Amino acid sequence: MGPRSVLLISDDAEFARQVADRWQPERAAPRITISQADLDPALDTGSFDLAIVGPGSPSALKHILRALDAGPPVIVVATTPQQAQSLRAEFPRLPSFPRHDGCADTVVALASEVLRRVDAATRAERTELVNAHLKRNATLGQYVIDMRHAMNNALTSVLGNSELLLLEPGAFSASVQSQLDTIRNMALRLHEILQRFSSLEKELVFIEKQDAKERSKELRMAAAQ
């Protein structure tokens, strides 16, 4: 999993610089893209994992937040406490707080926690997809194993009866004898093919162990959060 992408939106160059500079020394610093407040309403919200919106006029902030409201997580830094309260009322999904001394530290700390949760959610989603794939394979494998047993029983009967008939070479014409020989040979080939499916049982055991490991890992990660 590569570094996360953060869109930093602000017309206040000083605010943007403070946040970017504060983040750079961090070990897991994301890729930061700085943008002006005049956002395109058709902004691709799938191109970043988190948006940080800096202080600005009420009209500018509301324009930005409407474009971002349905996208990834957003952190809003308002100019005043009153503006922050107003934005929280209109955009309850988006955390807003007023600018203050040491604001860059607060932004980076909050954003780092948000990105950590995004990483955890992504890992959980991937684990769920892997588990679903493993379960589908296990179901298919179990079906093949069950069919193998049934087909083996049928083939054993065909093979046994064809061999009994072949023990009486004079009882049949040459063409019938040839057909019986073909039936026996094909039954033997099918039996050999089905024998190869026996490895599926070992694979199913492996899949079950992998599934258990993934569940255990997921539980440990959830407990550590």
N, C-alpha and C positions, 0 to 999 in steps of 0.2 A: 504494500500500500504506500503510494508516494505521498509527498507533502500535500496538505490541504490547500485550497485556494480561497483567498479572502478578498472581497471587493470593498475597498475603503472609499466612501463617497463623502466628499467635503469640498466646499469652496474656501475653507479656512486652511491655507497651506501650512500654517504653524501646527494646527491640530494634527493634520495628516502626517507631518514630519515627526512629531512627538511619538505618535503611536507606532509608526514604522520603525523609528530608531529604538524604541523600547522593546520591540519584538525581536529585532535582529539577533541579539545575543542568545536568545532562547534556543535550546537544543532542537526542539521540534517546530521551529519557525515556519509558518506557511508561506506560500507564494502570495504576495500582496500586489493587487492592482489598484492604483489610485485613480479615481474618476471625479470629474466635476459634478455639481448637483443637477445640471440640465440633462437628466437621464432620458433615454429613449423609452417611451412607454412599452415598446415591444422588446424590452431587454430580455435576453436569454437567461432566465434564472437558474438554468441547469449548468451554467458555465462556472459556478462558484459554490462553495460550501457554506459560506457565511458572509453576510454583509454588515459593515459597520458604517453607520450614517452619522456624520459629524454635525456640529452646531450649524444652524442656519435659520433663515426666516421661516415663520409658520407656514406660509404658502409653499415654499420650496420643500420643506420637510414633508408636508402632507402629499405633495406631488410624488416625491420619491417613495414614500411608504406605501402609497396606493399601488405603485408598480411592483413593490417587493412583498406585499402582504401575503400573497399565496405561494411564495417561493421558499428558499432555504431560511434558516434562522437569521434574525436581524437584531443587532444591538443599536440602540438609538441614544445619542448624546445630545440633549437639548441645551438651549442657551440658558434657560432659567428654570427654577423648580415649577413655576406655574405652567410653562410650556411643556415640561416633562409630564406633568399631571394631565394636561389636556390631551397629549398624544397617547398616554396610557388609556384614557377613556375612549378615544376613537379607535385605537389599534391595540386592543387588549392582549393580542398574541405576541406583541413586540415589546421587549423590556426597554424602558426609557428611564434615564436619570439625567440630572443637570450636570453641566460641566463644572469641575471644581479643581482645586490644586491636587496634583497627583492623578489627574483624570486618566492619563495614559496607562498608569499601573492598573487602575480599575478595569479599563477596557481590555487590556491584554489578559488579565486574570480571568475575567468573565468569558472572554472569547476563547481562551485556552480550554476552559471547562466545557464550553459548548462544543468545540471541535473534538474533545475527548469523547463526549457522548455521541457525536456523529460517527466517530470511528467505531465505538462499541456497537452502535445500531447497525453499521455496515457489516461488521464481523458477524453479528447475530443473524443478519439476513443471509449472508453467504453460507453460514453454517446450516441454516434452515434449508437452503437450496440444495446443499450437498446431501443433507440427510434425506430430503425428498427423493433425490436421484438414487441414493443407496437403497432406499426402501422400494422404489420401483424395480430396481435391478433384483433385489431380494425376492420380491413377489414373482417376477418373471422366472427367476432361477428356480424357485420352489415349484412353480407350475411345470417347468421342464422336467424337474426331477420326478414329480408325481407321474407325468406322462411317460417318462422313461421306464418306470416300474411296470406300468400297464402295458406298454408296447413290448417290453421284454417278455412278459407273460404270454402275450399273443404270439410273438415270434418263436418262443420256445415250443409252443404247440405246433406252429407251422413247420418249424425245422424238424421236430421229432416225427411228425407224421410223414413228411416228405422223405426222411431217411428210412422210415419203416417201409414205405412203398418201394424205395430204391433197392431194398434187400430182396425184392422179388423181380429180378430183371426180365424173366420170361413172361411175366403176367401182363406186360404192356408192349405196345408197338414202339418202334424206334423213336417216332416223333413224340409220343407221350413220355417216353423215358427221358428224352432231351428236355422236355418242358419241366418234368419233375426235378431234373438236375439244375435247371435254371432257377426254379423256385427255391431249392435248398441253398444255392450259392447266393442269391439275393438276400435270403433270410440271414445268412451268415454275415454278409456285408452290413446289413442294417443293424445286426447285433453288435458288430465291431464299432459302428458309428455311435450307437447309444452308450457303449461302454465309455466313450470319451467324455460323455456328460457327467461321469462320476466325479470329475474334478470340480464340478459346480458346487458340490456339497462343501468342499474345502473353501471355495470362494465365498460361499454364503457365511461360513463361520468367520472368515476374515472380515467380511462386510459388517457382520454383527459386532465384531470387536472394534472396528473403526467407528461405527455408530456410537458405541458406548464411550469411546475416547472423546469424540466430539461433544457428546452431551456432558461429560465430566468437565471438559475444558470450558464449555459455555457456563456451567454452574460456578466454576472457580472464578471466572471473569466477572460474573454477575455479583458474586459475593465480595469481590475486591472493589466494586464500585461504591 
